[in-house]
Amino acid sequence: MGLMHVFEIIGTVAFAISGAMVGISKEMDLFGTIFLAITTAVGGGVFRDLIIGITPPTAFVNPYFCVISIVSALIVFIFYNKLNKLNNIIQISDAIGLGAFTAIGCNVAINHNFTGTFIIVSLGLFTGVGGGILRDVFAQEIPFVFTKEIYAVASILGAITLIYARKIFDGYTASYICFFTTFIIRVLSIKCGLHLPKVRSEKEKSKFTL
């Protein structure tokens, strides 16, 4: 088992936990909680596969990561009150998952003979953030990736790094460079509270005026 596969498992667990916790916070039942956990963990990969014509998607043919998601969701459902206090651990694990899935998405694109920078970066991005977007849509929330912190940008920069790293190093080394680039940018954004700029509405501005 390679290190990247270990990271992928950790990321799957983290994504599944985040999906399950959102489901519980929205007062979903056990099925809804499990469904949201699976969607968060494998949704990005399913979206990626459908785009490039892999049908049925890998997650359905080999449900290994779906099973991991289900087990993770059941653990969250049982121990929710305790896990709800481990936000920092979950965020770090989520950053690991983002890095791993971004690298995997890029490699899937390359292995299917896509050479354009845009499509490679896009498939890396979709794999990394697609599940979280679906999670928030199902939970009737504005997707987290559109509103807070440096998340999708970390995935994009990691994917670009992979493309240029492959011109110098072998594919495995480039994948790890992508992973660590994405992971470090994501963690720094959490620690430093980094956000992309927004246009502040007049209503928000009025809060700061006397």
Phi, psi and omega per residue, in radians:
M1 nan 2.103 -3.128
G2 -1.332 2.828 -3.127
L3 -1.078 -0.657 3.136
M4 -1.108 -0.625 3.110
H5 -1.166 -0.656 3.075
V6 -1.087 -0.780 3.104
F7 -1.065 -0.665 3.141
E8 -1.118 -0.694 3.112
I9 -1.152 -0.791 3.116
I10 -1.049 -0.770 3.125
G11 -1.112 -0.694 3.114
T12 -1.073 -0.781 3.117
V13 -1.077 -0.789 -3.128
A14 -1.108 -0.781 3.126
F15 -1.113 -0.728 3.129
A16 -1.116 -0.716 3.111
I17 -1.082 -0.775 -3.137
S18 -1.100 -0.692 3.107
G19 -1.140 -0.753 3.131
A20 -1.126 -0.700 -3.122
M21 -1.177 -0.644 3.060
V22 -1.134 -0.742 3.124
G23 -1.040 -0.769 3.132
I24 -1.166 -0.722 3.134
S25 -1.112 -0.438 3.099
K26 -1.610 0.184 3.104
E27 1.068 0.638 3.042
M28 -1.370 2.712 3.092
D29 -1.405 -3.047 -3.061
L30 -1.033 -0.766 -3.140
F31 -1.096 -0.793 3.139
G32 -1.084 -0.676 3.122
T33 -1.125 -0.795 3.129
I34 -1.141 -0.746 -3.134
F35 -1.060 -0.748 -3.133
L36 -1.193 -0.606 3.090
A37 -1.123 -0.800 3.126
I38 -1.120 -0.767 -3.136
T39 -1.027 -0.775 -3.128
T40 -1.149 -0.704 -3.046
A41 -1.322 -0.690 -3.030
V42 -2.057 -0.071 -3.076
G43 -1.038 -0.694 3.136
G44 -1.115 -0.723 3.118
G45 -1.172 -0.652 3.095
V46 -1.124 -0.781 3.121
F47 -1.045 -0.785 3.117
R48 -1.033 -0.830 -3.102
D49 -1.093 -0.705 3.136
L50 -1.127 -0.638 -3.134
I51 -1.104 -0.721 -3.072
I52 -1.680 0.127 3.006
G53 1.505 0.376 3.058
I54 -1.538 1.798 -3.120
T55 -2.288 2.402 -0.195
P56 -1.143 2.730 -3.134
P57 -0.989 2.646 -3.084
T58 -0.955 -0.649 -3.103
A59 -1.088 -0.444 3.125
F60 -1.547 -0.557 3.131
V61 -1.292 -0.747 3.105
N62 -2.131 1.623 -2.994
P63 -1.390 0.407 -3.099
Y64 -0.923 -0.853 -3.093
F65 -1.331 -0.427 3.037
C66 -1.167 -0.698 3.115
V67 -1.124 -0.747 3.090
I68 -1.037 -0.702 -3.141
S69 -1.138 -0.733 -3.140
I70 -1.106 -0.807 3.128
V71 -1.077 -0.741 3.124
S72 -1.081 -0.734 -3.138
A73 -1.128 -0.703 3.124
L74 -1.119 -0.703 3.111
I75 -1.106 -0.760 3.115
V76 -1.102 -0.742 -3.112
F77 -1.053 -0.647 -3.105
I78 -1.420 -0.692 -3.030
F79 -1.983 0.554 -3.044
Y80 -0.943 -0.820 -3.064
N81 -1.083 -0.568 3.117
K82 -1.389 -0.761 -3.110
L83 -1.192 -0.466 -3.119
N84 -1.116 -0.280 -3.141
K85 -1.613 -0.073 -3.062
L86 -1.791 0.778 -3.037
N87 -1.050 -0.726 -3.094
N88 -1.113 -0.744 3.128
I89 -1.103 -0.728 -3.128
I90 -1.151 -0.687 3.130
Q91 -1.128 -0.710 3.113
I92 -1.151 -0.763 3.104
S93 -1.095 -0.672 3.106
D94 -1.096 -0.693 3.110
A95 -1.143 -0.641 3.063
I96 -1.093 -0.780 3.119
G97 -1.092 -0.719 3.137
L98 -1.061 -0.779 3.130
G99 -1.131 -0.780 -3.118
A100 -1.135 -0.816 -3.103
F101 -1.193 -0.582 3.078
T102 -1.096 -0.821 3.133
A103 -1.098 -0.728 -3.133
I104 -1.126 -0.767 3.131
G105 -1.071 -0.726 3.108
C106 -1.102 -0.755 -3.117
N107 -1.183 -0.602 3.060
V108 -1.078 -0.751 3.107
A109 -1.062 -0.817 -3.113
I110 -1.152 -0.713 3.138
N111 -1.169 -0.338 3.069
H112 -1.729 0.380 2.988
N113 1.169 0.465 2.989
F114 -1.513 2.285 -3.063
T115 -2.028 -0.256 -3.114
G116 -1.228 2.392 -3.139
T117 -1.034 -0.727 -3.059
F118 -1.102 -0.799 -3.082
I119 -1.261 -0.610 3.105
I120 -1.133 -0.807 3.122
V121 -1.122 -0.721 -3.120
S122 -1.093 -0.765 -3.129
L123 -1.207 -0.588 3.032
G124 -1.130 -0.747 3.126
L125 -1.128 -0.826 -3.122
F126 -1.060 -0.702 3.141
T127 -1.154 -0.665 -3.092
G128 -1.312 -0.694 -3.002
V129 -2.025 -0.154 -3.060
G130 -1.038 -0.736 -3.122
G131 -1.126 -0.693 3.109
G132 -1.146 -0.630 3.100
I133 -1.142 -0.793 3.112
L134 -1.083 -0.717 3.108
R135 -0.966 -0.867 -3.076
D136 -1.216 -0.601 3.096
V137 -1.129 -0.799 3.115
F138 -1.121 -0.526 3.135
A139 -1.538 0.097 3.115
Q140 1.036 0.801 3.074
E141 -2.163 2.663 2.968
I142 -1.147 2.206 -3.073
P143 -0.897 2.326 -3.132
F144 -0.919 -0.688 -3.059
V145 -1.125 -0.329 -3.125
F146 -1.609 -0.164 -2.963
T147 -2.204 -0.454 -2.971
K148 -2.320 2.451 2.948
E149 0.987 3.103 3.106
I150 -1.612 1.793 -3.075
Y151 -2.153 -1.171 3.119
A152 -1.108 -0.631 -3.138
V153 -1.095 -0.655 3.090
A154 -1.071 -0.727 3.117
S155 -1.132 -0.755 -3.136
I156 -1.102 -0.802 -3.134
L157 -1.148 -0.652 3.079
G158 -1.107 -0.726 3.140
A159 -1.137 -0.735 3.108
I160 -1.100 -0.692 3.108
T161 -1.060 -0.710 3.128
L162 -1.056 -0.783 -3.101
I163 -1.034 -0.801 -3.106
Y164 -1.345 -0.529 3.116
A165 -1.162 -0.564 3.136
R166 -1.154 -0.331 3.098
K167 -1.346 -0.269 -3.104
I168 -1.998 -0.713 -3.055
F169 -1.987 3.064 3.054
D170 -1.329 2.974 -3.051
G171 -1.065 -0.676 -3.134
Y172 -1.140 -0.802 3.135
T173 -1.089 -0.740 3.128
A174 -1.083 -0.638 3.126
S175 -1.133 -0.738 3.120
Y176 -1.189 -0.624 3.079
I177 -1.104 -0.740 3.075
C178 -1.052 -0.814 -3.129
F179 -1.016 -0.916 -3.069
F180 -1.189 -0.590 3.079
T181 -1.093 -0.863 3.131
T182 -1.072 -0.814 -3.110
F183 -1.070 -0.840 -3.089
I184 -1.124 -0.767 3.127
I185 -1.083 -0.740 -3.134
R186 -1.127 -0.801 -3.126
V187 -1.127 -0.734 3.124
L188 -1.093 -0.645 3.127
S189 -1.146 -0.592 3.107
I190 -1.241 -0.861 -3.083
K191 -1.127 -0.666 -3.060
C192 -1.695 -0.044 -3.134
G193 1.113 0.701 -3.091
L194 -1.406 2.404 3.123
H195 -2.416 2.692 2.979
L196 -1.320 2.663 -3.117
P197 -1.158 2.630 3.077
K198 -2.235 2.759 2.985
V199 -1.511 2.070 -3.104
R200 -1.453 2.249 -3.101
S201 -1.262 2.852 3.110
E202 -1.091 -0.587 3.130
K203 -1.120 -0.718 3.123
E204 -1.198 -0.680 3.137
K205 -1.101 -0.610 -3.089
S206 -1.146 -0.383 3.137
K207 -1.176 -0.405 -3.069
F208 -1.769 0.096 3.123
T209 -1.906 2.602 -3.133
L210 -1.627 nan nan
